[in-house]
């Protein structure tokens, strides 16, 4: 089914894609995610955000996800999963070394040419993490929730937190997930 079991959230597999341990895997993963999310009717802003996260996680898997022996023969995989209104991205690679999750913008070298991918993922995703997979490999995952709809206000009027009234209605309930 999927690599990471979460007892409180029954994840339904939307798609799984094995990828080569080569740079062209990133393009294939992005295209696959874009096509899958479009076919499922996922809102375009959320789909674009998920596509960016897929790109970053697969890039890291190809660059850093080497086997303990140092080779790159191990498989890279992409899985898209759904549960309720949440969408989960899982990227597997043959390395058991966990990623170095940033603790904030100050933890990223401002002069570095690379190294901001996980910072983007942590900023865009509702939740993220990683876990070891069996005897070999790991899964790096992130979850996305639909963007909350902010009620419209009249021009120039600010909506204060906790304010009630016709201009401050909560968004209408959404159906149980777009998948």
SULMOCOR-V85300 format. One record per residue. N is the residue number from 0. RES is the residue in one small letter. SS is DSSP state (H for helix, E for strand, L for the rest). D_LAST is the distance of its C-alpha to the last C-alpha in whole Angstrom. Layout:
n=N res=RES ss=SS d_last=D_LAST
n=N res=RES ss=SS d_last=D_LAST
This chain:
n=0 res=x ss=L d_last=17
n=1 res=x ss=L d_last=17
n=2 res=x ss=L d_last=20
n=3 res=x ss=L d_last=19
n=4 res=x ss=L d_last=19
n=5 res=x ss=L d_last=19
n=6 res=x ss=L d_last=20
n=7 res=x ss=L d_last=19
n=8 res=x ss=L d_last=15
n=9 res=x ss=L d_last=13
n=10 res=x ss=L d_last=11
n=11 res=x ss=E d_last=9
n=12 res=x ss=E d_last=10
n=13 res=x ss=E d_last=8
n=14 res=x ss=E d_last=11
n=15 res=x ss=E d_last=15
n=16 res=x ss=E d_last=18
n=17 res=x ss=E d_last=21
n=18 res=x ss=E d_last=23
n=19 res=x ss=L d_last=27
n=20 res=x ss=L d_last=29
n=21 res=x ss=L d_last=30
n=22 res=x ss=L d_last=29
n=23 res=x ss=H d_last=28
n=24 res=x ss=H d_last=25
n=25 res=x ss=H d_last=24
n=26 res=x ss=H d_last=23
n=27 res=x ss=H d_last=21
n=28 res=x ss=H d_last=19
n=29 res=x ss=H d_last=18
n=30 res=x ss=H d_last=18
n=31 res=x ss=H d_last=16
n=32 res=x ss=H d_last=13
n=33 res=x ss=H d_last=14
n=34 res=x ss=H d_last=13
n=35 res=x ss=H d_last=10
n=36 res=x ss=H d_last=9
n=37 res=x ss=H d_last=10
n=38 res=x ss=H d_last=9
n=39 res=x ss=L d_last=6
n=40 res=x ss=L d_last=7
n=41 res=x ss=L d_last=7
n=42 res=x ss=L d_last=11
n=43 res=x ss=H d_last=14
n=44 res=x ss=H d_last=15
n=45 res=x ss=H d_last=13
n=46 res=x ss=H d_last=12
n=47 res=x ss=H d_last=16
n=48 res=x ss=H d_last=16
n=49 res=x ss=H d_last=14
n=50 res=x ss=H d_last=16
n=51 res=x ss=H d_last=19
n=52 res=x ss=H d_last=19
n=53 res=x ss=H d_last=18
n=54 res=x ss=H d_last=21
n=55 res=x ss=H d_last=23
n=56 res=x ss=H d_last=22
n=57 res=x ss=H d_last=23
n=58 res=x ss=H d_last=26
n=59 res=x ss=H d_last=27
n=60 res=x ss=H d_last=26
n=61 res=x ss=H d_last=28
n=62 res=x ss=H d_last=31
n=63 res=x ss=H d_last=32
n=64 res=x ss=L d_last=30
n=65 res=x ss=L d_last=33
n=66 res=x ss=L d_last=34
n=67 res=x ss=L d_last=37
n=68 res=x ss=L d_last=40
n=69 res=x ss=L d_last=39
n=70 res=x ss=L d_last=37
n=71 res=x ss=L d_last=34
n=72 res=x ss=L d_last=33
n=73 res=x ss=L d_last=31
n=74 res=x ss=L d_last=27
n=75 res=x ss=E d_last=24
n=76 res=x ss=E d_last=21
n=77 res=x ss=E d_last=17
n=78 res=x ss=E d_last=14
n=79 res=x ss=E d_last=11
n=80 res=x ss=E d_last=9
n=81 res=x ss=E d_last=7
n=82 res=x ss=E d_last=9
n=83 res=x ss=L d_last=8
n=84 res=x ss=L d_last=8
n=85 res=x ss=E d_last=9
n=86 res=x ss=E d_last=9
n=87 res=x ss=E d_last=12
n=88 res=x ss=E d_last=14
n=89 res=x ss=E d_last=17
n=90 res=x ss=E d_last=20
n=91 res=x ss=E d_last=22
n=92 res=x ss=E d_last=26
n=93 res=x ss=L d_last=29
n=94 res=x ss=L d_last=31
n=95 res=x ss=L d_last=31
n=96 res=x ss=L d_last=32
n=97 res=x ss=L d_last=30
n=98 res=x ss=L d_last=29
n=99 res=x ss=L d_last=31
n=100 res=x ss=L d_last=29
n=101 res=x ss=L d_last=31
n=102 res=x ss=L d_last=32
n=103 res=x ss=L d_last=32
n=104 res=x ss=H d_last=33
n=105 res=x ss=H d_last=37
n=106 res=x ss=H d_last=36
n=107 res=x ss=L d_last=35
n=108 res=x ss=L d_last=38
n=109 res=x ss=L d_last=39
n=110 res=x ss=L d_last=41
n=111 res=x ss=L d_last=38
n=112 res=x ss=L d_last=37
n=113 res=x ss=L d_last=34
n=114 res=x ss=L d_last=32
n=115 res=x ss=L d_last=30
n=116 res=x ss=H d_last=27
n=117 res=x ss=H d_last=26
n=118 res=x ss=H d_last=27
n=119 res=x ss=H d_last=25
n=120 res=x ss=H d_last=22
n=121 res=x ss=H d_last=23
n=122 res=x ss=H d_last=24
n=123 res=x ss=H d_last=20
n=124 res=x ss=L d_last=18
n=125 res=x ss=L d_last=18
n=126 res=x ss=E d_last=19
n=127 res=x ss=E d_last=20
n=128 res=x ss=E d_last=23
n=129 res=x ss=E d_last=24
n=130 res=x ss=E d_last=25
n=131 res=x ss=E d_last=28
n=132 res=x ss=L d_last=26
n=133 res=x ss=L d_last=29
n=134 res=x ss=L d_last=32
n=135 res=x ss=L d_last=31
n=136 res=x ss=L d_last=29
n=137 res=x ss=E d_last=26
n=138 res=x ss=E d_last=23
n=139 res=x ss=E d_last=22
n=140 res=x ss=E d_last=19
n=141 res=x ss=E d_last=17
n=142 res=x ss=E d_last=14
n=143 res=x ss=E d_last=13
n=144 res=x ss=E d_last=12
n=145 res=x ss=L d_last=12
n=146 res=x ss=L d_last=15
n=147 res=x ss=L d_last=17
n=148 res=x ss=L d_last=19
n=149 res=x ss=L d_last=23
n=150 res=x ss=L d_last=25
n=151 res=x ss=L d_last=27
n=152 res=x ss=L d_last=31
n=153 res=x ss=L d_last=34
n=154 res=x ss=L d_last=35
n=155 res=x ss=L d_last=37
n=156 res=x ss=L d_last=36
n=157 res=x ss=L d_last=34
n=158 res=x ss=L d_last=32
n=159 res=x ss=L d_last=34
n=160 res=x ss=L d_last=32
n=161 res=x ss=L d_last=32
n=162 res=x ss=L d_last=33
n=163 res=x ss=L d_last=32
n=164 res=x ss=L d_last=33
n=165 res=x ss=H d_last=31
n=166 res=x ss=H d_last=31
n=167 res=x ss=H d_last=29
n=168 res=x ss=L d_last=26
n=169 res=x ss=L d_last=23
n=170 res=x ss=L d_last=20
n=171 res=x ss=L d_last=18
n=172 res=x ss=L d_last=16
n=173 res=x ss=L d_last=12
n=174 res=x ss=L d_last=10
n=175 res=x ss=L d_last=9
n=176 res=x ss=L d_last=6
n=177 res=x ss=L d_last=4
n=178 res=x ss=L d_last=0
